[in-house]
Amino acid sequence: MRQAPRNSSRWSWRWVVCVVLLCLAACGKKKAPADSTSIDQPHAPDTMPGGTALATLERTGCYGECPVYRLTVDTDGSVVYVGTRWVKVQGRQEYKLSEQQLDELRTAFDRSGFMQMRDYDKVESTDDDWAHVSLRRGSLVKRVRHYHGDNAAPPALGVLEDEIDRIVDSARFVGAQTPSAPAPSAAAPSEPSPVPAHTARPTENAAPSEDTVADPDNHP
């Protein structure tokens, strides 16, 4: 008769231990928190191990099929591409620019007057995308946030963004793009006008598959 309380107490402790172990196991299986970076704020540079970012370009999503990706160019010419949505290649790719390409990139920044620019972040419409650009000069890092619906942004900024894409050859990962302008008439032939990358829409680019994890960059 006296042993009944002891047995009951033993089973109670065992039950508590089992509950605690189950809770610890469940906590260990929790997913990592989703990326909470807003589309109007740039991500940190995706540098190579031990590298230092020289320049970055990040394009965000829009209410459409705008390519979402990031480019980081290190001071030694190493490039890291990270594709997220509506691009031909998703995920991280690494390659390297030649010295000539690296010099061309620096010249493009100088020609645009980038160091004198400010943020152009007035949201005059809600269906455009953002481009975030940065450049390192010594210990100074200059960043410009560009909402493509802000009519105050200088054309030189959009040209610079497209020049970065061209120089680092991001098209091989981003995918094909089609000009939005109508074709010229047969009666008056003319050369097609180049279309800035941020206004183009991909025709062969893929959205994330249904079995992939939700957009880690929190872009629409």
C-alpha positions as CSV (number, residue, x, y, z in Angstrom):
1,M,0.0,0.0,0.0
2,R,2.9,2.4,0.7
3,Q,4.6,1.7,-2.6
4,A,1.7,3.1,-4.8
5,P,2.6,6.8,-4.2
6,R,6.3,6.0,-5.1
7,N,5.3,4.4,-8.4
8,S,3.0,7.2,-9.2
9,S,5.7,9.7,-8.5
10,R,8.2,7.8,-10.8
11,W,5.7,7.8,-13.7
12,S,5.1,11.5,-13.2
13,W,8.8,12.4,-13.5
14,R,9.2,10.1,-16.5
15,W,6.3,11.9,-18.2
16,V,7.8,15.3,-17.5
17,V,11.1,14.2,-18.9
18,C,9.5,12.8,-22.1
19,V,7.5,16.1,-22.6
20,V,10.7,18.1,-22.2
21,L,12.6,16.0,-24.7
22,L,9.8,16.2,-27.2
23,C,9.7,20.0,-26.9
24,L,13.5,20.2,-27.4
25,A,13.3,18.0,-30.5
26,A,10.5,20.1,-32.0
27,C,12.4,23.3,-31.4
28,G,15.4,21.9,-33.2
29,K,13.3,21.3,-36.3
30,K,12.0,24.8,-36.6
31,K,12.8,26.5,-39.9
32,A,15.1,29.5,-40.1
33,P,13.3,32.8,-40.0
34,A,12.3,34.2,-43.4
35,D,14.3,37.0,-44.9
36,S,12.5,40.2,-43.7
37,T,14.5,42.6,-45.9
38,S,12.1,45.1,-47.5
39,I,12.2,45.6,-51.3
40,D,13.1,49.3,-50.7
41,Q,16.2,48.3,-48.7
42,P,19.3,46.6,-50.1
43,H,20.7,43.3,-48.9
44,A,24.2,43.1,-47.6
45,P,26.8,42.5,-50.3
46,D,27.4,38.8,-51.3
47,T,31.1,38.9,-51.1
48,M,33.5,36.1,-51.7
49,P,35.3,34.7,-48.6
50,G,37.8,37.4,-47.5
51,G,36.7,39.7,-50.3
52,T,35.7,43.4,-50.2
53,A,32.8,44.7,-52.2
54,L,33.7,47.3,-54.8
55,A,30.2,47.7,-56.4
56,T,26.7,46.2,-56.1
57,L,23.5,46.2,-58.0
58,E,20.3,44.7,-56.7
59,R,17.0,44.6,-58.6
60,T,13.8,43.9,-56.8
61,G,10.4,42.6,-57.7
62,C,7.4,44.5,-59.1
63,Y,3.7,43.8,-59.9
64,G,4.7,41.7,-62.8
65,E,7.6,39.5,-64.0
66,C,10.5,41.8,-63.1
67,P,13.8,39.8,-62.6
68,V,14.9,39.7,-58.9
69,Y,18.6,39.3,-58.4
70,R,21.8,40.7,-56.8
71,L,25.3,41.3,-58.2
72,T,28.3,41.9,-56.0
73,V,31.7,42.8,-57.6
74,D,34.7,42.5,-55.3
75,T,37.8,44.7,-55.6
76,D,39.7,41.9,-57.2
77,G,37.1,41.4,-59.9
78,S,35.3,38.5,-58.4
79,V,31.5,38.5,-59.0
80,V,28.7,36.9,-57.0
81,Y,25.3,36.6,-58.7
82,V,22.3,35.6,-56.6
83,G,19.1,35.0,-58.5
84,T,15.7,34.8,-56.7
85,R,12.7,35.2,-59.0
86,W,11.8,35.5,-62.7
87,V,15.4,34.7,-63.7
88,K,16.8,31.9,-65.8
89,V,19.3,30.8,-63.1
90,Q,18.2,30.9,-59.5
91,G,20.7,30.7,-56.6
92,R,24.3,31.7,-56.4
93,Q,26.9,31.8,-59.2
94,E,30.5,33.0,-58.9
95,Y,32.9,34.1,-61.7
96,K,35.5,36.8,-62.3
97,L,35.9,39.9,-64.4
98,S,39.0,40.8,-66.4
99,E,41.0,43.8,-65.5
100,Q,39.6,45.5,-68.6
101,Q,36.0,44.9,-67.4
102,L,36.9,46.1,-63.9
103,D,38.3,49.3,-65.3
104,E,35.2,49.7,-67.5
105,L,33.0,49.3,-64.5
106,R,34.9,52.1,-62.6
107,T,34.7,54.3,-65.6
108,A,30.9,53.8,-65.9
109,F,30.5,55.0,-62.3
110,D,32.7,58.0,-62.9
111,R,30.8,59.0,-66.1
112,S,27.4,58.8,-64.4
113,G,28.4,61.2,-61.5
114,F,27.3,58.5,-59.1
115,M,29.1,59.9,-56.0
116,Q,27.0,63.1,-56.3
117,M,23.6,61.3,-56.5
118,R,21.1,60.9,-53.7
119,D,18.3,58.4,-53.1
120,Y,15.3,58.6,-55.5
121,D,12.7,56.8,-53.5
122,K,9.4,58.8,-54.0
123,V,6.7,56.2,-54.7
124,E,4.5,57.9,-57.3
125,S,3.1,54.6,-58.4
126,T,3.1,51.2,-56.8
127,D,3.8,48.8,-59.6
128,D,7.5,49.6,-60.3
129,D,10.6,47.9,-59.2
130,W,13.7,49.1,-57.2
131,A,17.3,49.1,-58.0
132,H,19.9,49.5,-55.3
133,V,23.5,50.5,-56.3
134,S,26.6,50.9,-54.3
135,L,30.2,51.9,-54.9
136,R,33.3,51.8,-52.6
137,R,35.8,54.5,-52.8
138,G,38.6,53.9,-50.2
139,S,36.8,53.7,-46.8
140,L,33.7,55.4,-48.1
141,V,30.7,53.4,-49.4
142,K,28.2,55.3,-51.4
143,R,24.7,53.8,-51.8
144,V,21.7,55.0,-53.9
145,R,18.2,53.6,-53.7
146,H,16.3,54.1,-56.9
147,Y,12.6,53.5,-57.3
148,H,11.8,53.3,-61.0
149,G,8.6,55.2,-60.4
150,D,10.4,58.3,-59.1
151,N,10.4,60.7,-62.0
152,A,13.1,62.9,-60.3
153,A,15.8,60.3,-60.9
154,P,18.3,61.3,-63.5
155,P,18.5,59.2,-66.7
156,A,22.2,58.7,-65.9
157,L,21.3,56.5,-63.0
158,G,19.3,54.1,-65.1
159,V,22.0,54.1,-67.7
160,L,24.5,53.2,-65.0
161,E,22.4,50.3,-63.8
162,D,22.2,48.9,-67.3
163,E,25.9,49.4,-67.8
164,I,26.6,47.3,-64.7
165,D,24.5,44.5,-66.1
166,R,26.2,44.7,-69.4
167,I,29.8,44.8,-68.1
168,V,29.3,41.9,-65.7
169,D,27.3,40.0,-68.4
170,S,24.4,39.2,-66.0
171,A,22.1,38.4,-69.0
172,R,23.5,34.8,-69.1
173,F,21.9,34.2,-65.7
174,V,18.9,36.6,-65.8
175,G,17.6,35.4,-69.1
176,A,16.2,36.7,-72.4
177,Q,14.4,40.0,-72.4
178,T,12.0,41.5,-75.0
179,P,11.8,45.3,-75.8
180,S,8.4,46.7,-74.9
181,A,8.4,49.3,-77.8
182,P,6.4,48.4,-81.0
183,A,8.3,47.3,-84.1
184,P,8.9,50.1,-86.7
185,S,6.6,50.1,-89.8
186,A,7.9,48.8,-93.1
187,A,7.4,52.2,-94.7
188,A,9.8,54.0,-92.4
189,P,12.5,51.5,-91.2
190,S,14.6,52.6,-88.3
191,E,17.1,51.1,-85.9
192,P,15.4,49.6,-82.8
193,S,16.1,51.6,-79.6
194,P,17.9,49.9,-76.8
195,V,15.5,49.2,-73.8
196,P,16.9,49.6,-70.3
197,A,17.0,46.4,-68.4
198,H,14.7,47.7,-65.6
199,T,11.9,48.2,-68.1
200,A,12.2,45.0,-69.9
201,R,10.3,41.8,-69.1
202,P,11.7,38.4,-69.4
203,T,10.1,35.9,-71.8
204,E,12.1,32.8,-70.9
205,N,12.7,33.4,-67.3
206,A,11.3,31.1,-64.7
207,A,9.3,31.8,-61.6
208,P,10.1,29.7,-58.5
209,S,8.7,26.2,-58.8
210,E,5.9,25.2,-56.6
211,D,8.0,22.8,-54.5
212,T,10.7,25.4,-53.7
213,V,10.8,27.3,-50.4
214,A,9.0,30.6,-50.3
215,D,10.9,33.6,-51.6
216,P,13.8,34.0,-49.2
217,D,14.2,37.7,-50.2
218,N,10.6,38.6,-49.4
219,H,10.0,40.2,-52.8
220,P,6.6,40.2,-54.4
